Amino acid sequence: MQWRKPISATRSFLAATAIVLGLAISAGSLTAASSQLSIGPDQVGVDSARVVGPVQNEAVITADDHPAVFVGADKARDGFGFPVGVKKAGRHVHDGFQNSDYDEVSEVDSNGQPLALTQIDGAGRLLTAVRFDIPTPSIVRVTGDAATKTAQRGLAASGLTVAGQGRTDSDSVLGGWNVHWDRIADGVTVRGDETRVHLWTDGRIQGVARVEHQLAPAPAHRISQSDARKMVTRQIDQWSGKAGVGYTVTGMDLEWVGPNAAFDASKLNDAPAPYRLSWVANVKPSGATAEYIQLITLYVDAGDGTIIGGDVVE
């Protein structure tokens, strides 16, 4: 099994992926996790001055004071065919880890258990939607093409637009289908950003997630691929010193990427920065180095040629 060094993978991406894929998440675990991470105005005895690091703050919202949020949640619920509860519960969340805010609406049954949940960002766009009920056994199994069309209709009905050709894969763990669209900005892929829909085997939508990061302005002048390659070889040679480590640059693609602390520990505690247009180089070591490092990925800023992060696979 490959092991990756801890690089900055955003919490929002992990949370959305976990919800959509249904990885052992239940209503109870969501509530428990929320209570452990949140500092709310109704919590007595909490000394906020002693809280260290980012926290998650919550506040109750209602359809009377946030009508647009509840209308948007209803539109998503109906567009995806999610169950309707006997009442709704809403809250506004400030995520200190990502320095972001979103609103969340749950469909609640007569026993007080959530049936479905929708998260909407500050611009009124869908972030995440998931249903918590368990599918009944069905002999109906839709095709990948049918799953793609259902996902497209559901997204359109919910008001969420996607561009380009979606990719459809069967889910070997949960069954059903995953349909996803990569995010493209100015004709360039945004690394890790996507809209994903998970459907049960009978074709019903189980979960939807949109991952989208803020982008920095594109550089006025873009360095060439050959110049970026020179930056990469210069950096690898500098790291290897006199050892003369053998390696091959196997890829050099232009992408929007998130700066990280992969090669600069002083940036470990930096807040997430906007994604920057970069040349992404994959470097495969050879010889003795290949025994403990399989691949090195470097992000070369497309404007000034600096190394702004990357990844290492051991």
C-alpha positions in Angstrom: 0.0 0.0 0.0 1.3 3.4 -0.9 1.7 5.9 1.9 1.4 9.6 1.3 3.1 12.3 3.3 0.6 14.6 5.0 -0.1 17.3 2.4 -2.8 19.9 2.6 -5.9 18.1 1.5 -8.8 20.4 2.4 -11.3 19.4 5.1 -14.1 20.5 2.8 -13.1 18.0 0.1 -12.8 15.1 2.6 -16.1 15.9 4.2 -17.9 16.2 1.0 -16.4 13.0 -0.4 -17.2 11.1 2.8 -20.8 12.2 2.7 -21.3 11.4 -1.0 -19.7 8.0 -0.8 -21.6 7.2 2.4 -18.5 6.0 4.3 -20.1 4.8 7.5 -21.6 8.2 8.2 -24.9 8.2 10.1 -27.0 11.0 11.5 -25.7 10.2 15.0 -22.0 10.5 14.0 -22.6 13.8 12.2 -24.3 15.2 15.3 -21.5 13.9 17.5 -18.8 15.3 15.4 -20.5 18.6 15.2 -20.9 18.9 19.0 -17.2 18.1 19.5 -16.0 20.7 17.0 -18.5 23.5 17.7 -18.7 26.4 20.0 -22.2 27.7 20.1 -23.8 30.6 22.0 -25.9 28.2 24.1 -22.9 26.4 25.5 -22.5 27.4 29.1 -19.2 27.3 30.8 -17.0 27.5 27.7 -14.2 30.0 28.1 -13.7 31.1 24.5 -10.5 32.9 25.4 -9.0 29.5 26.1 -9.9 28.0 22.8 -6.8 27.5 20.8 -6.8 27.2 17.0 -9.7 27.3 14.5 -13.1 26.3 15.7 -16.5 25.8 14.2 -19.3 28.1 15.3 -22.9 27.4 14.7 -26.2 29.4 15.0 -29.7 28.3 14.4 -31.5 29.7 11.4 -35.2 29.5 10.4 -37.2 29.9 7.2 -38.4 33.3 8.5 -35.0 34.9 8.8 -33.3 33.0 5.9 -36.0 32.3 3.4 -33.7 32.0 0.4 -31.7 29.2 2.1 -34.7 27.1 2.8 -36.1 27.7 -0.7 -32.8 26.6 -2.2 -32.7 23.5 0.1 -36.2 22.6 -1.0 -35.2 23.0 -4.7 -32.2 20.7 -4.2 -34.2 18.1 -2.2 -36.9 17.9 -4.9 -34.4 18.0 -7.8 -32.6 15.0 -6.4 -35.7 13.2 -5.2 -34.8 13.2 -1.6 -37.4 12.3 1.2 -39.4 15.1 2.8 -39.5 15.3 6.5 -42.3 16.5 8.9 -40.2 19.5 9.8 -36.8 21.2 9.0 -33.9 22.2 11.1 -31.5 24.9 9.9 -28.2 26.3 11.1 -25.5 28.7 9.9 -21.9 27.4 10.2 -18.6 29.2 10.3 -15.8 26.8 9.6 -12.7 28.2 11.2 -10.6 25.5 9.6 -11.4 26.7 6.1 -12.4 30.2 7.0 -15.7 29.7 5.2 -19.4 30.0 6.0 -22.3 27.9 4.8 -25.9 27.2 5.7 -27.3 23.8 6.4 -30.9 22.5 6.3 -32.0 19.0 7.4 -35.2 17.2 6.7 -36.3 15.6 10.0 -38.8 12.8 10.5 -41.4 12.4 13.3 -38.8 10.7 15.6 -36.4 13.7 15.3 -34.0 11.9 13.0 -32.6 13.6 9.9 -33.7 12.1 6.5 -31.6 14.3 4.3 -29.2 17.2 4.6 -28.3 20.1 2.3 -25.4 22.6 2.6 -25.5 25.9 0.7 -22.6 28.4 0.5 -22.7 32.1 1.0 -23.4 32.7 -2.7 -26.5 30.5 -2.5 -24.9 27.6 -4.4 -25.2 24.0 -3.4 -22.2 22.5 -1.6 -23.4 19.1 -0.4 -26.7 17.1 -0.4 -27.1 13.6 1.0 -30.0 11.4 2.0 -29.7 9.1 5.0 -32.3 6.5 4.4 -31.2 3.0 3.4 -32.2 1.7 0.0 -34.5 -1.2 -0.2 -33.2 -4.3 -2.1 -34.1 -3.9 -5.8 -33.7 -6.0 -8.8 -33.5 -2.9 -10.9 -30.0 -2.0 -12.0 -29.6 1.0 -14.2 -26.8 1.4 -16.8 -24.0 3.9 -16.5 -25.5 5.9 -19.3 -28.8 6.1 -17.5 -27.1 7.0 -14.3 -25.3 9.9 -16.1 -28.6 11.2 -17.5 -30.3 11.0 -14.1 -27.4 12.9 -12.5 -27.5 15.6 -15.1 -31.3 16.0 -14.7 -31.0 16.2 -10.9 -28.2 18.8 -11.1 -30.2 20.9 -13.5 -33.4 20.7 -11.5 -31.5 21.8 -8.3 -30.0 24.8 -10.1 -26.4 23.5 -10.2 -24.7 23.7 -13.6 -21.8 21.6 -14.8 -19.7 21.9 -18.0 -18.1 19.3 -20.2 -18.4 15.6 -20.4 -19.0 13.8 -17.1 -17.1 10.6 -16.1 -19.2 7.6 -14.9 -17.6 4.8 -12.8 -19.2 1.9 -11.1 -18.7 1.9 -7.3 -17.1 -1.4 -6.3 -17.5 -0.7 -2.6 -21.0 0.7 -2.2 -22.5 -0.4 -5.5 -24.2 1.9 -7.9 -22.5 4.7 -9.8 -20.4 7.8 -9.3 -20.7 10.5 -11.9 -18.3 13.4 -11.7 -17.4 16.5 -13.6 -14.0 18.2 -13.3 -14.0 21.9 -12.8 -12.4 23.9 -15.7 -11.3 27.5 -15.3 -10.0 29.5 -18.3 -9.6 26.2 -20.1 -7.4 24.7 -17.4 -8.3 21.9 -14.9 -8.6 22.9 -11.3 -6.8 20.1 -9.4 -9.2 18.2 -7.1 -12.2 20.4 -7.8 -15.3 18.6 -9.1 -19.0 18.1 -8.9 -19.8 14.5 -8.0 -23.1 12.5 -7.8 -23.5 9.1 -6.3 -26.5 7.0 -7.4 -27.8 3.7 -6.0 -28.0 0.7 -8.2 -31.6 1.4 -9.0 -30.7 4.9 -10.3 -31.8 7.1 -7.4 -29.5 9.9 -6.3 -28.0 9.3 -2.9 -25.6 12.2 -2.6 -24.1 15.2 -4.3 -21.0 17.2 -3.6 -19.4 20.3 -5.2 -15.8 21.1 -4.3 -14.6 24.5 -5.5 -11.7 26.5 -4.3 -11.0 30.2 -4.8 -8.6 31.0 -7.6 -5.9 33.7 -7.6 -5.7 35.9 -10.7 -3.9 34.3 -13.6 -0.4 35.6 -14.1 0.0 38.4 -16.7 3.0 36.5 -18.1 3.1 32.7 -18.2 6.5 30.9 -18.2 6.9 28.2 -20.9 6.7 24.5 -20.2 10.4 24.2 -21.0 11.3 26.9 -18.5 9.2 25.2 -15.9 11.0 21.9 -16.6 14.3 23.7 -16.0 13.1 24.9 -12.6 12.2 21.3 -11.7 15.5 19.8 -12.7 17.3 22.6 -10.9 15.4 21.9 -7.7 15.9 18.1 -7.9 19.6 18.6 -8.6 19.8 20.9 -5.6 18.1 18.4 -3.3 20.2 15.5 -4.5 23.5 17.5 -4.1 26.5 15.5 -5.1 24.7 12.2 -4.9 23.6 12.5 -8.6 20.2 11.0 -8.1 18.7 9.6 -11.3 15.2 10.6 -12.2 12.8 11.2 -15.1 10.3 14.0 -15.5 7.2 12.0 -16.6 4.7 14.8 -16.9 4.4 18.5 -17.1 0.8 19.8 -17.2 -0.8 23.2 -16.6 -3.3 23.2 -13.7 -4.8 25.3 -11.0 -3.3 24.0 -7.7 -3.4 24.8 -4.0 0.0 25.9 -2.5 1.0 23.6 0.3 3.9 22.9 2.7 5.1 19.7 1.0 8.7 21.1 0.6 8.6 24.0 3.1 7.8 23.1 6.7 7.6 26.8 7.7 4.2 27.0 5.8 2.5 24.1 7.7 0.3 26.4 9.8 -0.5 28.8 6.9 -4.2 29.4 6.2 -5.4 27.8 2.9 -4.4 30.1 0.0 -6.2 30.7 -3.3 -5.3 28.2 -6.0 -2.6 29.4 -8.5 -2.0 28.6 -12.1 1.0 26.2 -12.1 2.9 23.7 -14.1 2.6 20.3 -12.4 5.6 18.1 -12.8 5.7 14.4 -11.9 9.2 13.2 -11.2 10.0 9.5 -11.0 13.3 8.6 -9.3 15.5 5.7 -10.4 18.2 3.6 -8.8 18.4 3.3 -5.0 16.2 6.4 -4.5 13.3 4.5 -6.1 13.3 2.0 -3.3 11.8 4.5 -0.9 10.4 7.3 -3.1 8.1 6.2 -5.9 7.0 9.6 -7.2 7.6 13.3 -6.5 5.1 15.9 -7.7 6.1 19.6 -7.8 4.0 22.6 -8.4 5.8 25.3 -10.4 4.1 28.7 -10.3 3.3 29.6 -13.9 4.0 33.3 -13.3 7.3 33.5 -11.4 8.6 29.9 -11.6 8.8 29.3 -7.8 8.0 25.9 -6.3 4.8 26.4 -4.3 4.2 22.8 -3.2 3.5 19.3 -4.4 3.4 15.8 -3.1 5.6 12.7 -2.4 4.6 9.1 -2.7 6.8 6.7 -0.8 
